[in-house]
Amino acid sequence: MNQDYIKVDPWSIIEDNFDRETVKSSESLFSIGNGAMGQRANFEEHYSGETFQGSYIAGVYYPDKTRVGWWKNGYPEYFAKVLNAPNWIGVDVYVDNEPLDLNTCTSVSDFRRELNMKEGWYQRSFVATLPNGKEISANITRFLSLDIDEVGAIKMEIEPLNADVNVRLVPYLDSGITNEDTNWDDKFWNTTGIQQKGNRAFIEAHTMKTNFATCTYMLAEVTYLDKVVASQLGKKTENYVSLEFETRISKGSKIALVKFGGYTVSRNHKASELVNAAEKVLDQAVDIGFENLLQKQKDAWANIWEMSDITIEGDVKAQQGIRFNIFQLNQTYLGKDSRLNIGPKGFTGEKYGGSTYWDTEAYCLPFYMATKNQEVAWSLLEYRYNHLEKAIENAEKLGFSNGAALYPMVTMNGEECHNEWEITFEEIHRNGAIAFAIYNYYRFTGDYSYIPKMGLEVLIGIARFWNQRVNYSEDKNKYVMLGVTGPNEYENNVNNNWYTNYMAKWCLEYTSEQLNVVKESYPQDYQRIISKTKLKEAELADWAKVSANMYFPYSEKHGVFLQQDGFLDKVLIKVNDLDKSQRPINQKWSWDRILRSPYIKQADVLQGFYFFEDDFTEAELEKHFDFYEPFTVHESSLSPCVHSIQAAKLGRMEQAYTFYLRTSRLDLDDYNKEVEEGLHITSMAGTWMSIVEGFGGVRIKNDQLCFTPQIPKQWELYSFKINFRNQIVTITVSDKEVNFEISGDKELTIQVNNKAVTLIPGKTIQV
């Protein structure tokens, strides 16, 4: 834990003290989003202190030209940048012509901000004394509508406390913004038009290179003593437009501003109709009104929580942690648009560039399958199918042929856009996660239709890649895979990463199995796919030969699969024996030193044991866990969740709980000392998995939903729901009993601790 200023609360994230040192961290933690857009919790009024400005539009990006010291063939031409979008939230405040700026105020007291996760709104309040001696209180509420996902709303109330004052409110739009993260300091936005119509304003701008057209818009209304304050045209420059509202305010009375704003985008409208589309959205918002729109927001979040909530009794920190994770996942992606995906920072920061990593398939898919429905999960799979041709192009750029597909490590449109060679060229295990997600979808939903319709083509492309990526070793009399990076990114250019080799073998075998199923049960689809891919029987024979003769490094001495060739040549000093001053090593050590060390960033061999749990005995898991976890520094946000699940399976609940608390509060407590850069969105799905798959022991075996529930000693009770094949199963676990309920009108037989239990609608079944 590296920070503890966030107050513990079961439903809210609360900060109750103004501290300039934590402003950027709080901007991340209090971020809001609605799946279509999002923003960091920047102040509406001017702030001259250190701040990280960020507003983001889903799917809008800029291809920032790759910057490297030595260009290598195959490098992606660009690194996709999540763009800081034009700012619509700004409201400058002047009190007797003195600007409100918390960084320069002589005092700030009663500061409080709250992110209400239950109802989906963000609020900030404070009392400030300005340099001119005038004291005011402010209360500001903001939310991004789930019902109308192109609009956000702000309500600002200002009250003078020690004198009658002149208050001037200046709501504005600003497209003259920049990114914190840029390779060449390129101009990302070009403003093409500014309009002001009464109390409305619009800025049209498009992204350079990608040419996404946007309209950033606002409407502002100000009232004082129940009377409307007339608006005046403020400033208008090439990138900026504002309105002004000015009036005399009596001590102890309040002036209130309501501002609606947001974006219309050419992804959803004709570029020529963006202003008209914005006008319609504003008309809709005004007709509903701020308070009613806020109520709709509360209702929409109530519906989300009805299915996705996990309740924990007896441990408020754990409760706050899991709800924060679930809340941010739903703010980032709601499954409404199959063109979108789950970015590792969501709408909270710029780091990591593109919108899609393998995290989606490995960690996020289970969350959305179980808490939404199979249609949302299908959309995530369809996203990859729609990028298959780009994946084939990616492989061709590296010298592969015959329809071999290499899915990108980072992408916005299917094209690889990560500019670190060890990631782009070597971290190819991501291909396996795409294939595993197809298997996982069918295993969980029972819906096979995706495979003949789309999935088999994806599997064939991936299998072709693996078949070409290996080579036969005369020395080992096996197929080997050289020059790769596994999930542990603290190792680069290694030979025979066990996880990658195992994943390749599995993909080849699984694709062959599905070809047989589709040939037998979907003959028309089979013929279409064979014709399209030009797949030959000789290829299948090659796949079988490779999978049957794949090399896996193994230590007879330790009785474990080795992470890669040469792992035992390292100086095997365990993490607990490292001086704490050396942690985190990614901030304290040179990259050379890290690469020569035995330290593991995240689960690598254990990631394989997580995916393919049924292929290994519990004794084998225990041996590998005990060998590799002591060398794991958990400096990836994706690390603690897998270890929590496996520790729970091994019955080590105290260790499982420790890992759970770390993954659930990774950002809230800033374990990695980097939360000001943004949140770790995709790993938040791993927090959900830690409870559901770890403590709840949820698995799908033999086409049945299975549970092996346990409970941490720190908890009195926990409960969650699973949407299993359109039947909602609720499990409640205490230290005394386990109860199950099922909705609907159909019975369902499940397995609990390896015993069949039949759930009956309307009855609570105690186990």
N, C-alpha and C positions, 0 to 999 in steps of 0.2 A: 504494500500500500504506500502510495506516494502523495496522496492528498486525502483529507477527510472533512472538508468544509461543507459537503452536501449533507443536509439533514436527513435522518432516517425517517421514512414515511412509507406506508404500504402502497399509496396510490399516486404520490407526487414526488417530483424532484424539486427540492427547495434549497435556496441559498438566502441567508438572512443577514449578510454583511457585505458591504461594498469594499472590494479589495482589488486594486488595480492589477495586482500580480496574477489574479485568476480570471480576468476578463475573457481572455482568449479561450481558456479551458471551458468556461461557462457558455461561451458562444457555441461550442460544440455540444455540450451536454444538454442545453436547452433548445436544440435545433427542432424545427418542425417541418413536416412534409405531408403530402397527400397522394403520393404515387405519381403525380404528374409534374409537380414542382416542389421545391423545398428551400429552406434558408437557415443559415446560422442565426443564433439569437443576438444579432447585432442590435445596438440601440437605435431606436427610431430617430432620436435627436442627435445632433452633432456630438462626436466624441473625439477629442484630440489625443487621447492616450493610445497605447498599443492595442490594435484590434485586427482581426482577420475577417474582412468583409466577404460575404458569400451568399449569393442567391443562385439557384440552379434550376434548369429546365430539363426534364427527363428527355433523353435521346439527343440533346443538342450538344455538339462537341466541335473541337477544332483540331485538325491534324498538324500538330507542331512538328516541324522538320526535325528528324533525329539528329542529335548532336553527340558525336563520339570523336575520340582522338584518332582512331584508326578504323577506317571503314572496311567492313568485311562483306563479301558477297553473301547475299541472303538476309542482310539486315532489313528490318522494316523501314520504310521510307519516313515514317512519322510515328510519333508517340501521341496517342489521342489524349486531348486535354478536356476534362470536364470544365466547362466554361462558367466563370463568374458572370451571371446574366445581369442586364440592366437592373438598377435598383428601383423598386417601387415603394419601399416601406418608409422612406425618409420623411420626417416631419421636423423641421427646425423650429425651435421655440425661443422667443425673445421676450424678456420681462423688462419693461422700461428700457428697451433697446439693448439689454445685456443678453448675450446668447447663453442658453442653458447648455452646459458642458460639464458632466460630472467629474471630468479630469481637472477642471480649473475651479470648481466650486470650493468655497472656503470650508464648507462642511457638508457631509452627506450622512444622514441618519435614517433610521427606520427602513433601511433598504431591504427589500424582499423580492425575490422572483420565484415563480412557481411554474413548473411544467406539469399540468394536471393530465395525467395519462388516462385516467378513467373517462374524461370528457373531451380530451383533445384540444386543449387551449393552453396558451402561454401568457403569463401575467407578470408585470413588474411594477413595483411601487417604491416610493422613496420620499424623503423630505430633504430639500437641498437649499443651502444658502449661497446665493450667487455673489460674485465679487462686488456687486453694487449694494450688498446688504439685504436685498430682497429675499425673503424666504417663501418657498412654494412647496406644495406637495403635488405629486404626480401619481397617477394610476393608469397603466396602459395594458390593454388586453389585445392579444393577436391570435389568429388561427387561420389555417388554410383549409378551406371547405372540402370535405369528402364528397358532399352531394354535387357541388358545382366545382369541379376540380381545376377550373381555370381562374378561380377567384380566391383571394385572401381578404381578410378584414382586420381592421385596427380600430380600437376605440381608445382615445387619449383624453384624460381629464386632468386639468390643471387648476389648482386652488392656491391663491395667495394667502399667506398666513400672518404676515406682520404689517401689511399696508395695502391700500388700494393701489393697483398697478395697471399699466397698459400691457396687454398681452398680444403678441403677434405670432400667429401660427403659420408656418410655411411648408405645406405638403409639396413634395416634388418627385419628379422622375429624373433619373440620371443614367445615361448610357455611356458616359465617359469613364467606364470602369476598367480595371485590369485584373489579371490573375496574379496570385502570389507565386505560382509555379509556371515558369515559361522558359523554353530553351533559348530563344533568340530575341525576346522582348518584342515579338510580333504584335501588331495590332489585330486583335481578334474580332472586333465588331466595327461595322460601318453604319453610321446613322444616316438614314435616307429621308426621314421626314418627321416633323414635329407639329402637332396640332393642339390647340386649346379651344374647347367649346364650353363656355360657361364654367361650371365647376368640374369639368372633365378635362383630361389631358391625355395625349397619346404620343408615344415615340415609336416610330418604325425603324427597325435596324435589322441587318442581316449579318450572319457570321461570314468572315472571310474564308475563302476556299470551299467550305462545305455549303455555304449559301443557304443556311436555315433562315428563313424570314420570320421575324417576330414583331409583335406589337406589344409594348409594355404600356399599361394604361392605369389610370386612377380616376377616382371620383372622390371628392371631399365635401363634407357638410359639417358646419360648425354651429353650435347652439349655445346661447347664454341666457339664463333665466327663461328657458322654454321658448326663446325667440331665435330665429335663424340669423346668423351673422353673414352679411353679404360677402361674397368672394370677389377678389380683385386679381387681375392677371399679375403674376410676379415676374420673375426673370425668364428669359427665353434665349438660350444660346444654341450652338450647333449640337450639343449633347445633353441639354438640360432644359426642363420646363417646370415652373412652379406656379402655385396659386398662393394668395395671401389673404389671411383673415385677421383683422385687427379690431380690438375693442377694449374699453375700460372695464376692469373687473374689480368688484368690491372685495375687500378682505373677508375671507370665510365663505365666498361663493365660488362656484365651479364653472369653467368653460369646458365644453366637450366637443371633441372632433371625432367624426367617424370617417374612416377612409377605406374604400374598397379598391383593390388593385390586383394586378396579376399579369398574365401573359396569354396571348393567342399566338399560335405557332403554325407555320406552313406544313408541319407534319399532320395537322388536323384540319386545316382550312386552306382555301386558295390564298396565295400570297397577296393577291389584289383585294381580298375581302377581310383582311385581318382587323382593320379598324372597325368595320361594320360588325364583325364577330365580337369584338370587344364591347362595342356599344350594346349589343344584345345581352351579353353577360352582365354588364353593369345594370341594364334595365331590370334584369331578373333579380340581381342582388338588392337593388333599391326597393323593388316590389316586396321582397321578403322582409327586408330590414335587418339590421345588425342583430338584435336580440333573438328574432325568430331563426335567423341563419345559425346563430350560436346554439339554439336549442336543437336544430336539425343536426348540428355537429355532435352534440351530446348523444342524440338518439343513434346516429350512425356508429359512434364508438361503442355504445352499449351493445349493438348488434355484433360488432367484432369481438368484444370481450366475452359475450355469451358463449362463443365457441372456443376462443383461443386462450382464455385466462387459465392460469395455474395458481391455485390458492395454496398458501403455506401458513400454518398457524404455529406460533411459538418462536418465530425467527424473522423479525421485521426486515433486517438487512437482506436476508435471502429473498424475502417477498418483494421488496423494492427492486432488487437486482433482476429477477426474472421478468417482472412486469416492464421494466425499462427496456429489456431486450425485446420482448414481444411487441411493445409499443413501437420501437424504432423499426423493426422489420415490417410492420404494417404501414408505417409512414412511408417506407421506401418503395414497397411493391404490393399491389393489391390484386394483380392478375387480370386487370381489365384490358391490357394491351399487349398482345404477343410480340410486338416489336421491341418491347422493353425487357429489362432484366434487373438483377440485383447487384448494384455496384458495391465494392468493398467499403466505400465511405458513404454510400447513399447520397443524401443531400446535405452532408455535414462538413465537407471539405474537398480539396482538390487532389490529394495524394492518391497515387496508384493509377491515375489516368483513366483508362477505358472503363466501360460500364460492366463488363462481364469477365469473370475469372472462373476457374474450375470449382471455386467455392460454391457456386450455385448448385451444381449437380451433387457435390459431395456432402454439403451441409444444409443448404436451404430447401432443396426439394422435399425432404422428409417433413419439414415443418409445414410447408404449404399443402402437401398432400393430406396431412392429418388435421389441419386446422381450417382449411378452406374446403376444396373439393377436387375431384380429379380433373375438372376442366381447367382450373388454375395450373395444376401440375402439367397438364397437356400443353398449355401455352408455353411453359418453360422448355419442354422438349421440342415443340414446334419451332421455337426460336433457333435452336441448333440445326434443325432440318433445313430451315430457310437459309442457313449459312453454309450448307454443305459444299456448294460450288466454290465459295471463298476458301473453305478448308482445303479443298483439292488444289486450288491455286497456291495456297500457303505452302503445301508440300512440294508443288512443282518448283517453287522458287528455291527450295533447298535440294533439288535434284531428284525428287521422287517422281514416279510416273504411274500410268495405268490406273488412274482414279484413286490413288492413295490419298488419304485425307489426314491433314494435321490441323486439328482445331487450335485456334490461337490461345496463347496464355492470357492475353489482354485484347479486348476488342470492343468496338462500337457497332461495326457493321459486318462482322465476320472476317475481316482482314486483320492479320496480326499487327499490333501497334505497340509492342513493348520494345524498348530500345536497349535492354541489357542482354548481351549475347548469351550469357549462361542461362538466361531464362528463355529467350526466343528459340535458340537452337537446341537446348539440352533438356529443359524441364518438360519433356514430352509425355510424362505420365498423365498429364491433363487429358490426353486422348482417352485414357482408360476410364476416367471419371464420367465422360460423356456416355460411354457404352454402359457403364455400371448404372447410370441413372435410368436408362431404358429398361434394364433388368429390374431395378428397384421399383419403377413405376408399375410394371406388370405384377410383380410380387405383391405389392401393397394393394393395388386397386382391383386386380383380377381382370383388367381390361387389356386384352391382347391386341386390340385393333390398331394401336399405334404402330406396332412392328411391321405388319404388312403394308400399311398405308405410307409410313415415312421411315420408321426406325431401322428397317433392314438395310436400306440404302446407306444410312449413316454407319451401321455396323460394318458393312462391306468396305467402305472407304477406310475406316479405322483399321480393320484387319489387314487390308492391303498395306497400310503404312507399317504396321508392326512386322509384317512378313519381309518387307524390304529393309527395315531398319536394323534387323539382326544380321550377323554374319557367322559363318561356321568356323569354329576354332579347331584346327587340326590338333593342337596341343591338348585341348580339353575334350575333344570328340563330342562337343556340344555346341549349340547355338548361343552366342553371347551378344551383349549389347554394350557398346563402348561409347564413352564420352557423353554421359548424361548427368543430369541433376535430379535427384529424387525430391520428395516433399521437404526433406531437410535441406534448405537452401544454404546452410553453412558448409555444404560440400558441393563442389563444382567439377565438371569434367571427370567424373569417376567412371569406372568400368563395372558393369554388372550390379547396378543398384537392385537389390533384391525385390523391392516393391515394384519397380518398373518392369522387371523381367516377369514377375508373377502376374502383373496386370496384363502384360502382352499375351502371355500364355492363356490366361482366362478369356481374353477378348477373342482370340483365334478360335478357341473351343466353343464359346457361347455363340459366335456368329455362325459357325457351322451347324450347331444345333438348331438355331432359328431358321436357317435355310431349309432344313429338313421339315420343320414344323410348317412353314409357309408353303413349301412344295406340296405337302400332304393335304393341308386344310384350306389353303387359299391359292389354288392353282392359277387363277387369272392374275393375281398380284405377283405370283412367283414368275410367271412368264414375262410380265411387264418389267419387273426388276432385272431379270437375267438379260433381257433385251437391252435395257437401258445401260446396265453396268458392264455388259459383255463378259460376265463372269464365266470362267471355264472350269471344268472338273479338275484340270491340272493344278489350278490355283488351290483348290480345296485340299488336294493331296499335299501340296507344299505346306499349307497351314498345319495340317495334321503332323507332318514330319517335324516342323519347327516346334510346335507345342509339346510334342512328345519328347523332345530332346533339348529343352531349354536348360541352360546352366543356372544354378542357384548357389551362390557362395555360402559355405557352411563351416562352422567351427566344431570339430569333434570334441575339442577340449572343453568348450563352454556349452556345447549342446544347443547352439542357436544358429539360425540363419544370420549371415553377416550383412550389415547394411550395404556394403559394397566390398569389392576386392580391396584388400589392404587395410581394412578398418582396424585390425588388431596390431598394425604397425605403429599406431599412434600411441602417444603417452596417455595412458588411460587413467587420468585423474578425475575423480567424480566431482560433480557440481558442488556437493556439500563441502568439499575440501578446497574450493576456491575462496579467496579472500572476497568478502562482500563488496569491497571497494572496486572490484573488477567487474561488477555487474551494473547494468546489462552489458554483455561483451560487445554487442553490436554498436554501442556508443563509446566503449572504452578501448577496444582492441583494433589493430589494423586488420584489414581483410585477409592479408597473408597469414596472420597469426590464427585467425578464426578457421581458415581452411585447413591448417595443419593440426588443429585441435580435434578432440573426439566429440565436441559438444554439438548437440542436436537441437535445432531450432524448434521443431515440432515433430509430431509422430511421423515416422518414416516406415520402418519395418512394422511398427505397431499400427500404422494406418492400414496396412495390408491385413493384419490380424483383425482389425475392426471391420473392414469391408467383407472379408471372407472368413468370418468367425466360425462358420460351420465346417470349414476345411481343417480345423485344428482342434485339438483337445484343450480342455481347460488347463491341464498341466503344462502343455506347450505354451499357452498364453502366459501363464505365470512365470515360466522360465524366461521368456523373451521380455516380459514386462520388467522383471527384476534385473535383467541385464541392461536394458536400454534406458529405462526411466532415470536411473541415477546419473546418466550423461546428458539428460535433456534440460535445457535452460528455459524452455517454454517462453521464448522471446517472439514467438508468433502467436497472434490472437487465436489461431486455430488449434493450438496445442492442448490447453487444459481440458477441453471438452472430451476429446477422445480418451485421454488418460482417466478422466472421471468415470466415463462409461465402463472402461476396462477394470478400473479399481473396484467399482461396484460389482461387476461380474465375479471378481475374485473374492468378494465378501469383505473387502477392505473399506468399510463405509467411512471411517474417519478420513482416510486419504481421499476417497471419492468426494466427500463433502468439501475438503480443502480445495480440491481442483474445481469443484462446482462454484464455490464462492469466488474463486479467482476469475473464472470465465464470466460469471454473472455480473461481477463488479469491476471487470477489467478497465472500463472507461470511467465509471463513477469514482473509483479509487485511484485511477491513473497508474496502474501497475507498470506499464511500459514507458512512463514519463513522456508521453507524446499525444495526449488527448486533445491538446489545443489544435492539432492538425486535422482533427475530425474523429468520428467514432468508427469502431470496427463492426460494421453492420453485418457482414456475412457470418462472422464468427458468433454473432448473437443467436443464430439458429442452432449453433452447437450448444449454447446454454440450455435451450429447450430440450435438445437431445439428451443432455446430461441428466435431466429429471426424468423424461419419458422413457428413454432407452436405458439410462443408468439406474436410477432409483426404482423406476417402475418396471424395468426389465422387459419393455415391449419389444417383441420380435414377431416376424411372420414366418411360421414354420408349417410345412405341409398344408399350405393354403389356409391356415388358421391364425387368428390373432392370439398371441401368447403373452403372458405376464409372469414375471418372477419378482414381485414387489418387495422392497426393503425401505426402511426409513432412517434417515440420519438421527442420531440421538438428540441433536439440537432442535428437532422439530417435534411438534405434537401431532401434526396431521398435514397431509397435502392431498390435492385433488386436481385432476385434469381430464380433458375430454379428447377422444379420438374419433374422427370421422372415418370409419372403416367401411368402405364400400357402401356409402350412403346410409349407414347406420351409426348413430352417435352413441358411443360407449363412454360412460363416466366411471372413473375409478377413484375411490377415496381410501387413502391408506393412513392408518394410525399405528401406534405401537401395540395396539390390542387387537385390531381386526382390519380386514380389507373388505370394502363394499363395492359392488358393481351395480350400475343401472344402465338400461338401454332405452332409447326413444323409438318411436314408430310403432309398428304393429306386427313385427316379425321377431321370432326368437333367433338367438345367435349362440352357437356353441364356441366357447373359447377354451384356452388352456391356461390354468393358473397353477404354477409350480408343478407342471407336467401332469396335471389332472384335468379332465374334461369338466367344464362348468357351463351349464346352459342358462343364458340370460333371457329373462322373460319381461316384455314391456309392462310397465306399471308396477314392477316388483323390485325391491332392493335385495340383491343376492349377497349374503355374507359368506366370506370364505375364511 
